[in-house]
Amino acid sequence: MNGSAVDSQPTLLKALLRARHWQKHSTFAREWDKVARRIDPKLVGSWPKHAQFYRWLRGEIRELPYPDACRVLESLFPQHDVRSLFAPCPPELAGHLLTKNGTMSPRAVAMSGVAMAGLAGIWPRTNPDVHDDLIARVRNATREVSVIGLTGNHYAKDDMLPLFEAKAAQIPVTFYVMEPGCESRRDRYRLEPAEAAMEDPARYAREILRPLLAAGRRIVPATPTAGLRIFTFNFPCSFAIEKIDDCCRVMLYGHGKRGREGPMLAFDRGTPYWDYFDSQMQWLERLASDPREPWTSKGLVVRPLRETDLGI
């Protein structure tokens, strides 16, 4: 959503209206009133005026419509949330919205969900493509790199640590990893197979945390906000998140599987999926900088990694 027209792609709303032959304002208003009458008779006639309607179709909005309008729109198009209706619609989706009988095709539903989710990538497990994608994103990052995960062992490898170290001289790079000796970490490794590499806390501290801590001390930040910061947390995590500028890469942790065997998904900013995972990072940041109830009384702690943590 922005203040200028979306020239290259119509909004999903426009594509859906074209597919249903509702693109005339009078037709749209008639369909609006049919739905509004079911929701709340007071909303009949609350459709956007002529000029506003065509601004909606061009994506020329700075914020979502008022709540009652969102209710009607989501009832008109129940397979879509209102934010996705005002997002650009890829041409391949616009071309497959309807089958001949006028209903939404399964292919269109699937394409719509993926396209409107802002899904920038999906992989069945950690593989060379996932690795290459991460390297490219970190190299091109201009604002921040923030990571939360069980161990972070991937980032301490010889081909990765220098990249993070160089980037941390320019922008803030933050790692949140599980406290080596906490009960939640022991519980997590009860769920991982015998070949899981970092179950031993002493090995974890020696091979992962110590190199990360040393890298942070070597960095000479170019700006006051740059640098490499490492925090530990003492509670379970269900997924790893890599927030790199406008993308959140998410890896799921399963049962009886190593972390690297979990599916990886990447979501772009501007979608509810991004908002969810970004909020998880913000929650951690608040626990680290300004812990409050009810989390403090529950014993949740996020704090900077200390040298004493490595003497396990």
C-alpha positions in Angstrom: 0.0 0.0 0.0 1.3 3.4 -0.9 0.4 6.7 -2.3 1.2 6.0 -5.9 -0.5 3.8 -8.4 0.6 0.2 -8.9 1.4 0.4 -12.7 2.9 -3.0 -13.4 0.4 -5.2 -11.6 -3.2 -4.6 -10.6 -4.3 -5.1 -7.0 -5.8 -8.5 -6.1 -9.0 -6.6 -5.5 -9.0 -5.3 -9.1 -8.2 -8.8 -10.5 -11.0 -10.4 -8.5 -13.5 -7.7 -9.6 -12.6 -8.2 -13.2 -12.9 -12.0 -12.9 -16.5 -11.5 -11.5 -17.4 -8.7 -13.9 -17.9 -6.3 -11.0 -15.4 -3.7 -12.0 -18.1 -1.0 -12.7 -18.7 1.1 -9.6 -22.5 0.6 -9.7 -22.1 -3.2 -9.9 -19.6 -3.3 -7.1 -21.9 -1.1 -4.9 -24.8 -3.6 -5.6 -22.7 -6.6 -4.5 -21.4 -4.6 -1.5 -25.0 -4.0 -0.3 -25.9 -7.7 -0.7 -23.1 -8.6 1.7 -23.5 -5.6 4.0 -27.2 -6.5 4.5 -26.2 -9.9 6.0 -23.5 -8.4 8.2 -25.2 -5.3 9.5 -28.0 -3.5 7.7 -26.4 -0.2 8.8 -23.6 -0.8 6.4 -25.8 -0.8 3.3 -24.7 2.1 1.2 -21.4 2.4 2.9 -19.5 1.4 -0.2 -16.6 3.8 -1.3 -17.6 6.7 -3.5 -16.7 6.6 -7.2 -13.3 8.3 -6.9 -12.3 6.3 -3.9 -13.4 3.0 -5.5 -11.0 3.6 -8.4 -8.2 4.6 -6.0 -8.7 1.2 -4.3 -8.4 -0.6 -7.7 -5.1 1.3 -8.4 -3.7 0.6 -4.9 -3.5 4.3 -4.1 -4.1 4.0 -0.4 -1.9 4.9 2.5 -3.6 2.7 5.0 -6.3 0.1 5.1 -10.0 1.2 4.9 -12.0 1.8 8.0 -12.9 -1.4 10.0 -16.5 -1.7 8.7 -15.3 -1.6 5.1 -12.7 -4.3 5.9 -15.5 -6.5 7.3 -17.5 -6.1 4.1 -14.5 -6.7 1.8 -13.5 -9.9 3.6 -17.0 -11.1 3.4 -17.1 -10.4 -0.3 -13.8 -12.3 -0.7 -13.7 -14.8 2.2 -10.6 -16.5 0.8 -8.5 -13.3 1.3 -7.6 -11.0 4.1 -8.1 -7.4 3.4 -4.4 -6.6 3.4 -3.8 -9.0 0.5 -6.7 -7.5 -1.4 -4.7 -4.2 -1.8 -1.4 -6.0 -2.6 -0.2 -6.3 -6.2 -1.6 -9.3 -8.0 1.0 -11.3 -10.0 0.0 -11.7 -13.7 0.0 -15.5 -13.4 -2.5 -15.4 -10.6 -4.7 -12.9 -12.4 -4.9 -15.2 -15.4 -6.0 -18.2 -13.3 -8.5 -16.7 -10.9 -11.6 -18.4 -12.2 -12.6 -21.6 -13.9 -15.2 -21.7 -16.6 -18.1 -22.2 -14.2 -17.2 -18.9 -12.4 -15.8 -20.4 -9.2 -12.3 -20.0 -7.7 -10.1 -22.8 -9.1 -8.0 -24.9 -6.7 -4.9 -23.7 -8.6 -5.9 -20.1 -8.1 -6.6 -20.6 -4.4 -3.1 -22.1 -4.0 -1.4 -19.4 -6.1 -3.3 -16.7 -4.2 -2.3 -17.9 -0.8 1.4 -18.2 -1.8 1.5 -14.9 -3.7 -0.3 -12.9 -1.1 1.7 -14.4 1.8 4.8 -12.6 0.5 6.6 -16.0 0.5 10.0 -15.2 -0.8 11.4 -18.7 -0.6 10.6 -22.2 0.7 12.9 -25.2 1.1 12.3 -28.7 2.5 15.3 -28.6 4.7 18.7 -26.8 5.1 20.6 -27.4 1.9 23.1 -25.5 -0.3 20.3 -23.3 -1.7 19.4 -22.2 1.8 23.0 -21.5 2.5 23.5 -19.5 -0.7 20.3 -17.5 0.0 21.5 -16.6 3.5 25.0 -15.5 2.3 23.4 -13.3 -0.4 21.0 -11.7 2.0 23.6 -11.0 4.7 26.0 -9.5 2.1 23.3 -7.2 0.8 21.9 -6.2 4.2 22.0 -2.5 5.0 20.0 -2.1 8.2 20.1 -5.2 10.5 20.7 -8.9 10.9 19.0 -10.5 13.9 19.0 -14.2 14.6 17.2 -16.4 17.1 17.9 -20.2 17.3 18.7 -23.2 19.4 22.5 -23.1 19.0 23.6 -20.9 16.1 26.3 -23.4 15.1 25.8 -22.7 11.4 26.9 -19.1 11.9 30.2 -20.0 13.6 31.5 -22.0 10.6 34.6 -20.9 8.8 32.8 -19.7 5.7 30.1 -17.8 7.7 31.6 -16.2 10.7 33.9 -13.8 8.7 30.8 -12.7 6.7 28.8 -11.8 9.8 31.9 -10.2 11.4 32.4 -8.0 8.4 28.8 -7.0 8.2 28.7 -6.3 12.0 31.3 -3.5 11.4 28.7 -1.7 9.3 25.3 -2.5 10.9 23.9 -4.2 14.0 24.2 -8.0 14.0 22.5 -9.7 16.9 22.3 -13.4 17.9 19.9 -14.9 20.4 20.9 -18.4 21.4 19.8 -20.8 24.1 21.7 -20.6 27.4 24.1 -23.6 27.4 23.2 -25.0 30.8 19.5 -24.2 30.9 16.8 -26.8 31.5 15.0 -25.9 28.3 18.1 -26.7 26.2 18.4 -30.2 27.9 14.7 -30.8 27.1 15.1 -29.8 23.5 18.0 -32.3 23.0 15.8 -35.0 24.5 13.7 -34.6 21.3 16.7 -34.6 18.9 18.2 -37.8 17.4 21.5 -39.2 18.8 23.5 -37.7 15.9 22.6 -34.1 17.0 25.9 -32.3 17.0 25.7 -29.8 19.9 24.0 -31.6 22.7 27.2 -31.4 24.9 27.1 -27.9 26.5 30.9 -27.8 26.8 31.4 -28.5 23.1 28.7 -25.9 22.3 30.5 -23.3 24.4 33.9 -24.1 22.9 33.0 -24.4 19.2 30.1 -22.0 18.8 29.8 -19.4 21.6 33.5 -18.7 22.2 34.2 -18.0 18.5 31.1 -15.7 18.3 32.1 -13.9 21.4 35.7 -13.4 20.2 34.4 -12.1 16.8 32.3 -9.5 18.6 35.3 -8.2 20.5 37.4 -7.9 17.3 34.9 -5.7 15.5 35.5 -2.0 15.2 32.0 -0.5 14.5 31.8 2.1 11.8 28.7 3.6 13.4 27.3 3.8 17.0 24.7 1.2 16.3 26.9 -1.3 14.5 28.5 -4.3 16.2 28.0 -8.0 17.0 25.9 -8.7 20.1 25.2 -12.1 21.5 22.3 -12.8 24.0 21.2 -16.0 25.7 17.7 -17.0 26.6 16.5 -19.8 29.0 13.2 -20.9 27.5 12.0 -23.2 24.7 11.9 -22.1 21.1 9.8 -23.7 18.4 11.6 -22.2 15.4 14.7 -20.3 14.3 14.3 -16.9 12.8 16.8 -14.9 10.7 15.6 -11.3 10.3 17.6 -9.7 7.5 16.4 -6.2 6.6 13.0 -6.8 5.0 12.9 -10.6 5.1 12.3 -13.1 7.9 13.6 -16.6 7.2 12.0 -19.2 9.5 13.1 -22.8 10.2 10.8 -25.1 12.1 12.0 -27.4 14.9 10.4 -30.8 14.8 10.4 -33.9 17.1 13.0 -36.6 16.5 14.7 -34.5 13.9 17.7 -32.3 13.9 17.2 -28.6 13.4 18.7 -28.6 9.9 16.1 -31.1 8.8 13.2 -28.7 9.4 11.5 -26.8 6.5 12.7 -23.3 5.9 10.4 -20.5 4.7 11.2 -16.8 3.9 8.6 -14.1 4.3 8.9 -10.5 3.0 7.9 -7.4 5.0 4.3 -6.1 4.5 2.4 -9.4 5.2 0.8 -10.8 8.4 3.4 -13.6 8.3 6.3 -11.1 8.5 4.5 -9.2 11.2 4.2 -12.3 13.3 7.8 -13.3 13.2 9.0 -9.7 13.4 7.0 -9.4 16.6 8.8 -12.5 18.0 12.1 -10.7 17.5 10.7 -7.5 19.1 9.5 -9.5 22.1 13.0 -10.9 22.6 14.5 -7.4 22.3 12.1 -6.1 25.0 13.0 -9.0 27.3 16.7 -8.2 26.8 16.4 -4.4 27.3 13.4 -3.9 29.6 12.0 -7.1 31.1 8.6 -6.8 32.6 5.7 -8.9 34.0 4.4 -11.4 33.5 7.6 -12.7 32.0 10.0 -11.9 34.9 7.9 -13.7 37.5 7.9 -16.7 35.2 11.7 -16.8 35.2 12.2 -15.8 31.5 15.6 -14.3 31.0 17.3 -12.8 28.0 20.8 -11.4 28.8 24.1 -10.7 27.1 26.5 -13.7 26.8 29.3 -13.5 29.4 32.7 -15.0 29.5 31.7 -16.9 32.6 29.0 -18.7 30.6 31.8 -20.5 28.7 33.4 -22.1 31.7 31.1 -25.1 31.7 
